[in-house]
Amino acid sequence: FHKECLVNISRHSEATECSIDLVATPDQLTLTITDNGCGLPESSSNQAPYSLKRRARLLRAKVRVESHPATGTTIRLSRKNCRWAFLR
């Protein structure tokens, strides 16, 4: 998922900066990727691209997108009840 986000940022966003934040607790895993690029097209500014939706579905996670032309895009992937990840 994060690799697809980074590829999309490098190809489409015209961003000069990108940050990645991963927070894992026994109850939830949250990945937040933010860039300072041009944002998504207005027609899909708060919808995740199909490729990210598909990857989120495979991970049984939820994806949220916030995009603004002036400030860039934030993509947040969250997965609840991921205790199994700490047992492996």
C-alpha positions in Angstrom: 0.0 0.0 0.0 2.7 2.5 1.0 4.7 1.7 -2.1 1.7 2.4 -4.4 1.2 5.7 -2.5 4.9 6.7 -3.0 4.8 5.8 -6.7 1.6 7.9 -7.2 3.3 10.8 -5.4 6.4 10.7 -7.5 4.5 10.4 -10.8 1.6 12.7 -10.3 1.7 15.1 -7.4 4.6 17.5 -8.2 5.4 17.3 -4.5 8.7 18.4 -3.0 8.1 16.8 0.4 6.4 13.7 1.7 6.0 12.3 5.2 5.1 8.8 6.4 3.8 8.1 9.9 3.1 4.6 11.1 1.3 4.1 14.4 0.8 0.5 15.8 -1.2 -0.3 18.9 -2.6 -3.6 20.0 -6.0 -2.5 18.7 -5.2 -0.6 15.5 -2.6 0.1 12.8 -2.6 3.5 11.1 -0.5 4.5 8.2 -0.6 8.2 7.2 1.2 9.5 4.1 1.1 13.2 3.4 2.6 15.3 0.5 2.7 18.9 -0.4 1.8 18.4 -4.0 -0.9 19.7 -6.3 -3.6 17.4 -4.8 -6.0 15.1 -6.6 -8.3 16.2 -9.5 -11.4 18.1 -8.2 -13.6 15.3 -9.4 -12.0 12.8 -7.1 -10.4 15.1 -4.5 -11.7 13.1 -1.5 -11.8 9.6 -3.0 -8.9 7.2 -3.0 -7.7 6.0 -6.4 -8.9 2.5 -7.4 -5.5 0.9 -6.9 -5.4 2.1 -3.3 -9.0 1.1 -2.6 -8.2 -2.4 -3.9 -5.1 -2.7 -1.8 -7.0 -1.5 1.3 -9.7 -4.0 0.7 -7.2 -6.9 0.5 -5.8 -5.8 3.8 -9.3 -5.5 5.3 -8.5 -1.9 6.1 -10.2 1.5 5.5 -8.6 4.2 3.4 -9.4 7.9 3.7 -8.2 10.7 1.5 -8.1 14.5 2.1 -6.8 16.5 -0.9 -6.5 20.2 -1.4 -4.7 21.9 -4.4 -3.0 24.4 -2.1 -1.8 22.0 0.6 -1.4 18.6 -1.0 -2.9 15.2 -0.1 -3.1 13.1 3.0 -3.9 9.4 2.7 -4.7 7.4 5.8 -5.0 3.6 6.0 -6.3 2.1 9.2 -6.9 -1.5 10.3 -8.6 -2.3 13.5 -8.1 -5.4 15.6 -4.6 -6.1 14.2 -3.4 -8.0 17.2 -2.5 -10.9 14.9 0.3 -8.7 13.5 2.1 -8.7 16.9 1.9 -12.4 17.2 3.8 -13.2 14.0 
